[in-house]
Amino acid sequence: MHWLEQHWYQITPLHLILLPISLLFRVLVAVRRTLYRCHIFHSDQLTVPVIVIGNITVGGTGKTPLTLALAQQLAEHGRHPLIVSRGYGGISRQAQRVDMSSDARQAGDEPLLMARRGICPVWIGKDRAAAAQAALHAHPQCDVVLCDDGLQHYRLRRDIEIAVLDGARGFGNGLMLPAGPLREPVARLQTADAIVVNGGEAASGQYAMRLSGEVFYNLSNPGKTATAEHFLASRNHAVAGIGHPQRYFRHLETMGIPFTAHAFPDHHPYRASDLAFEDCDAILLTEKDAVKCIAFADTRFWVLRVDAQFEPTLIDLILRKITLHGSKTA
């Protein structure tokens, strides 16, 4: 699938083949959603409100940082959030909790990243409805579920939908897979409760978000931190195996850090040999990549912590809808 991305932001001769497949995919997506909406396909309703954070395009848009930021905000407002994820990139399929000692190969990189933040319990499972139910049984104090990357997972009913858009890449050529980057038609956004635009201009009724990060921590010694100045005279290699590596590289450039860029496929399972760079003083990693490099990290491995900043009116909207959910179930 990775090689197709060069065709997602333009129209090329290959689309003579891709367009018929794309149209078929569009029909299948519409039929599947209709079957869930008509209750022909079963979906599970939880006893607590469910907030789904997802997108309609393939690739990273900033869903995981937003999920973490929302969990932090909800906790600060007296709520007890729980994060549920499929655990993409990991081999485990059964419902289970992810903690700081979990293995990224089992749990997936993004769930482990979220668990290591220590904000709230993080659970994974191929069936996110079953995972959420198991998690609520294990953590009865939790009163709201955040489903990371679950917009198309209709097996789990949701009370609030948040769609995250990449402000730089937008919708590409506007076509659905495999001819373009869309998982669902753009019209799907009309049913979302909130549209969050990461790194671009937010239209009226949308919410602007940006990713901020200025401090690195040492992967082999997390208590040791450094700012950009530490790397200005170093021979640096920057590594990104995320949905949109160029976003990370551009961020480093704005910090004035010189580096050689190395883009890897999303969810790449790193080995020490992948990062055996010559003439290297520092290896600059994303948090998502770092959790897969802990076993072979040395003092050259530095991680940039990134946090999502968004308009406060978004959390106000969510809290109102959570209150409304409580009044309906009372």
C-alpha positions as CSV (number, residue, x, y, z in Angstrom):
1,M,0.0,0.0,0.0
2,H,2.9,2.4,0.8
3,W,3.9,2.7,-2.9
4,L,0.4,3.8,-3.8
5,E,0.7,7.0,-1.8
6,Q,2.5,8.9,-4.7
7,H,-0.8,8.4,-6.7
8,W,-3.1,9.7,-3.9
9,Y,-2.3,13.4,-4.4
10,Q,-2.7,13.6,-8.2
11,I,-4.3,11.8,-11.1
12,T,-2.0,9.4,-12.9
13,P,-2.3,6.8,-15.7
14,L,-2.6,4.1,-13.0
15,H,-6.0,5.5,-12.1
16,L,-7.5,3.8,-15.2
17,I,-7.1,0.6,-13.2
18,L,-7.6,2.1,-9.7
19,L,-10.8,4.0,-10.3
20,P,-13.1,1.0,-10.9
21,I,-11.8,-0.6,-7.7
22,S,-12.2,2.7,-5.8
23,L,-15.9,2.9,-6.9
24,L,-16.5,-0.7,-5.7
25,F,-14.9,0.1,-2.4
26,R,-17.1,3.2,-2.1
27,V,-20.2,1.1,-2.6
28,L,-19.0,-1.5,0.0
29,V,-18.3,1.2,2.6
30,A,-21.7,2.7,2.1
31,V,-23.5,-0.7,2.3
32,R,-21.6,-1.7,5.5
33,R,-22.4,1.6,7.2
34,T,-26.1,1.3,6.3
35,L,-26.3,-2.2,7.6
36,Y,-25.0,-1.0,11.0
37,R,-27.3,2.1,11.0
38,C,-30.3,-0.2,10.3
39,H,-29.2,-2.5,13.1
40,I,-28.8,-5.5,10.7
41,F,-25.2,-5.7,11.8
42,H,-24.9,-5.8,15.6
43,S,-23.2,-3.1,17.5
44,D,-22.6,-2.8,21.3
45,Q,-23.7,0.0,23.5
46,L,-21.6,0.7,26.6
47,T,-22.9,1.9,29.9
48,V,-20.6,5.0,29.8
49,P,-20.2,7.6,27.0
50,V,-17.9,6.7,24.1
51,I,-15.8,9.2,22.3
52,V,-14.3,8.1,19.0
53,I,-11.3,9.9,17.6
54,G,-10.5,9.0,14.0
55,N,-10.2,10.2,10.5
56,I,-11.5,9.5,7.0
57,T,-8.0,9.3,5.4
58,V,-5.2,6.8,5.5
59,G,-2.1,7.9,7.4
60,G,-1.3,9.9,10.4
61,T,-3.3,13.0,11.2
62,G,-2.5,13.4,14.9
63,K,-5.2,11.2,16.4
64,T,-3.0,9.7,19.1
65,P,-1.7,13.1,20.5
66,L,-5.3,14.4,20.4
67,T,-6.5,11.3,22.3
68,L,-3.9,11.8,25.0
69,A,-4.7,15.5,25.3
70,L,-8.4,14.8,25.6
71,A,-7.8,12.2,28.3
72,Q,-5.6,14.7,30.2
73,Q,-8.3,17.4,29.9
74,L,-11.1,15.0,31.0
75,A,-9.1,13.9,34.0
76,E,-8.5,17.6,35.0
77,H,-12.3,18.1,34.8
78,G,-12.9,15.3,37.3
79,R,-13.6,12.5,34.8
80,H,-12.0,9.1,34.8
81,P,-11.2,8.3,31.2
82,L,-10.2,5.0,29.7
83,I,-8.5,4.6,26.3
84,V,-9.3,1.7,24.0
85,S,-7.3,0.9,20.8
86,R,-7.1,-1.9,18.3
87,G,-3.4,-2.2,18.9
88,Y,-2.5,-1.9,15.2
89,G,1.1,-3.0,14.6
90,G,1.0,-5.5,17.4
91,I,0.3,-9.2,17.2
92,S,-2.0,-9.5,20.1
93,R,-5.7,-9.7,19.3
94,Q,-7.3,-10.5,22.7
95,A,-8.5,-7.8,25.0
96,Q,-5.8,-6.8,27.5
97,R,-4.4,-3.9,29.4
98,V,-1.2,-2.2,28.1
99,D,1.2,-0.9,30.7
100,M,4.7,0.6,30.7
101,S,6.3,-2.8,30.7
102,S,4.3,-4.1,27.7
103,D,6.1,-5.1,24.5
104,A,5.3,-3.0,21.4
105,R,5.5,-6.1,19.3
106,Q,2.5,-7.5,21.2
107,A,0.5,-4.4,22.1
108,G,1.4,-2.1,19.2
109,D,3.4,1.1,19.2
110,E,0.6,3.7,19.7
111,P,-1.1,1.9,22.7
112,L,2.3,1.5,24.4
113,L,3.1,5.2,23.8
114,M,-0.2,6.2,25.4
115,A,0.2,3.8,28.3
116,R,3.7,5.2,29.1
117,R,2.2,8.6,29.5
118,G,0.4,7.2,32.6
119,I,-2.7,9.4,32.2
120,C,-5.3,6.6,32.4
121,P,-5.7,2.9,31.7
122,V,-5.1,1.8,28.1
123,W,-6.6,-1.4,26.7
124,I,-6.3,-3.1,23.3
125,G,-8.3,-5.6,21.4
126,K,-9.2,-6.4,17.8
127,D,-12.9,-6.2,18.9
128,R,-12.8,-2.8,20.5
129,A,-16.3,-3.2,22.0
130,A,-15.2,-6.4,23.8
131,A,-12.0,-4.7,24.9
132,A,-13.9,-1.7,26.3
133,Q,-16.3,-4.0,28.2
134,A,-13.4,-6.0,29.7
135,A,-11.6,-2.7,30.6
136,L,-14.7,-1.3,32.3
137,H,-15.1,-4.5,34.3
138,A,-11.5,-4.2,35.4
139,H,-11.7,-0.4,36.1
140,P,-15.2,0.3,37.3
141,Q,-14.2,3.9,38.3
142,C,-13.8,4.8,34.6
143,D,-16.8,6.9,33.3
144,V,-15.8,7.7,29.7
145,V,-14.2,5.7,26.9
146,L,-11.9,7.3,24.4
147,C,-11.5,5.1,21.3
148,D,-8.3,5.9,19.4
149,D,-8.7,5.5,15.6
150,G,-12.2,4.0,15.7
151,L,-14.3,6.1,13.3
152,Q,-14.9,3.1,11.0
153,H,-15.3,0.5,13.8
154,Y,-19.1,0.5,13.9
155,R,-19.2,-2.5,16.2
156,L,-18.8,-0.1,19.0
157,R,-21.6,2.5,19.3
158,R,-20.4,6.0,20.0
159,D,-21.9,9.1,21.6
160,I,-19.3,11.6,20.3
161,E,-17.4,11.4,17.0
162,I,-14.3,13.5,16.5
163,A,-12.7,13.5,13.0
164,V,-9.1,14.7,12.7
165,L,-7.9,16.2,9.4
166,D,-4.4,16.8,8.2
167,G,-4.3,20.6,7.5
168,A,-1.4,20.2,5.1
169,R,-2.4,17.1,3.0
170,G,-6.2,17.5,3.2
171,F,-8.1,14.9,1.2
172,G,-5.4,14.3,-1.4
173,N,-7.0,13.8,-4.8
174,G,-10.4,13.3,-3.2
175,L,-10.7,9.7,-4.2
176,M,-11.4,6.6,-2.1
177,L,-9.0,3.7,-1.7
178,P,-7.0,2.5,-3.5
179,A,-7.2,5.4,-6.0
180,G,-6.9,8.0,-3.2
181,P,-6.4,8.3,0.5
182,L,-10.0,8.3,1.6
183,R,-11.4,5.6,3.8
184,E,-14.9,7.1,3.6
185,P,-16.4,9.9,1.5
186,V,-15.8,13.5,2.5
187,A,-19.6,13.8,3.1
188,R,-19.0,11.5,6.1
189,L,-17.7,14.5,8.0
190,Q,-21.2,15.9,8.1
191,T,-22.2,13.4,10.7
192,A,-19.2,14.0,13.0
193,D,-19.7,16.0,16.2
194,A,-16.4,17.8,15.8
195,I,-13.9,18.3,13.1
196,V,-10.3,19.0,14.3
197,V,-7.8,20.4,11.8
198,N,-4.2,19.6,12.6
199,G,-1.7,22.1,11.4
200,G,-3.8,24.2,9.1
201,E,-6.6,26.7,8.8
202,A,-9.8,25.6,10.5
203,A,-13.0,26.6,8.8
204,S,-16.0,28.0,10.6
205,G,-17.4,25.4,13.0
206,Q,-14.1,23.4,13.0
207,Y,-11.4,23.3,15.7
208,A,-7.8,24.2,15.1
209,M,-5.1,21.9,16.6
210,R,-1.3,22.0,16.5
211,L,1.4,19.7,17.7
212,S,4.0,21.3,20.0
213,G,7.3,19.8,21.2
214,E,10.5,21.6,22.3
215,V,12.2,19.1,24.7
216,F,13.9,15.8,24.0
217,Y,14.5,13.1,26.5
218,N,17.2,10.4,26.4
219,L,15.7,7.0,25.7
220,S,18.2,5.1,27.8
221,N,18.0,7.7,30.6
222,P,14.6,9.4,30.5
223,G,15.4,11.7,33.3
224,K,18.0,13.4,31.1
225,T,16.5,16.1,28.8
226,A,17.8,18.5,26.2
227,T,16.6,21.3,24.0
228,A,17.5,22.1,20.3
229,E,20.7,23.9,21.3
230,H,22.2,20.6,22.4
231,F,22.1,19.3,18.8
232,L,23.2,22.3,16.8
233,A,26.8,21.2,16.5
234,S,26.1,17.4,16.4
235,R,25.9,14.9,13.6
236,N,22.2,14.0,13.9
237,H,20.1,11.4,12.2
238,A,16.3,11.9,12.4
239,V,14.1,8.8,12.2
240,A,10.3,8.7,11.6
241,G,8.2,5.6,10.9
242,I,4.8,7.4,11.2
243,G,1.9,8.1,9.0
244,H,3.4,11.4,7.8
245,P,7.2,11.5,8.4
246,Q,7.7,14.9,6.8
247,R,5.6,16.6,9.5
248,Y,8.2,15.4,12.0
249,F,11.2,16.4,9.8
250,R,9.7,19.9,9.2
251,H,9.2,20.3,13.0
252,L,12.9,19.6,13.5
253,E,13.8,22.1,10.8
254,T,11.8,24.8,12.5
255,M,13.9,24.1,15.6
256,G,17.0,24.8,13.6
257,I,18.5,21.3,14.1
258,P,20.7,19.9,11.3
259,F,20.0,16.3,10.5
260,T,19.9,13.5,7.9
261,A,16.4,12.3,7.5
262,H,15.4,8.6,7.5
263,A,11.7,7.9,6.7
264,F,10.4,4.4,7.5
265,P,7.0,2.8,6.8
266,D,4.3,3.5,9.4
267,H,4.5,1.0,12.4
268,H,7.9,-0.2,11.2
269,P,9.3,-2.9,13.6
270,Y,12.8,-1.5,14.2
271,R,16.0,-3.5,14.6
272,A,19.3,-2.2,15.8
273,S,20.7,-2.7,12.3
274,D,18.1,-0.2,11.0
275,L,19.6,2.6,13.1
276,A,23.3,1.7,12.8
277,F,24.3,5.0,11.3
278,E,28.0,5.9,10.9
279,D,29.4,9.3,12.0
280,C,26.4,9.7,14.4
281,D,26.3,11.7,17.6
282,A,22.5,11.7,18.1
283,I,19.5,9.7,16.8
284,L,16.3,11.8,17.0
285,L,13.1,9.7,17.3
286,T,9.4,10.3,17.5
287,E,7.7,8.9,20.6
288,K,5.9,6.3,18.5
289,D,9.2,5.0,17.1
290,A,11.0,5.2,20.4
291,V,8.9,2.5,22.2
292,K,10.1,0.0,19.6
293,C,13.8,0.9,20.2
294,I,14.1,0.7,24.0
295,A,15.7,-2.8,23.9
296,F,18.8,-1.6,21.9
297,A,18.9,2.1,22.7
298,D,22.1,3.7,23.9
299,T,23.0,7.3,25.0
300,R,22.7,8.6,21.4
301,F,18.9,8.0,21.3
302,W,16.8,11.0,21.9
303,V,13.0,11.3,21.8
304,L,11.0,14.4,21.1
305,R,7.8,14.6,23.2
306,V,4.9,16.1,21.3
307,D,1.6,17.3,22.7
308,A,-1.6,18.4,21.0
309,Q,-2.8,21.9,21.6
310,F,-6.4,22.6,20.7
311,E,-9.1,25.2,21.2
312,P,-10.7,25.0,24.7
313,T,-14.1,25.1,23.2
314,L,-13.6,21.5,22.1
315,I,-13.4,20.1,25.6
316,D,-16.4,22.3,26.5
317,L,-18.4,20.6,23.7
318,I,-17.4,17.2,24.9
319,L,-18.3,17.9,28.5
320,R,-21.7,19.1,27.5
321,K,-22.4,16.0,25.4
322,I,-21.2,13.8,28.3
323,T,-23.6,15.6,30.6
324,L,-26.4,15.1,28.1
325,H,-25.6,11.4,27.9
326,G,-25.8,11.1,31.7
327,S,-29.2,12.8,31.8
328,K,-30.5,10.4,29.2
329,T,-29.4,7.3,31.1
330,A,-30.4,8.6,34.5
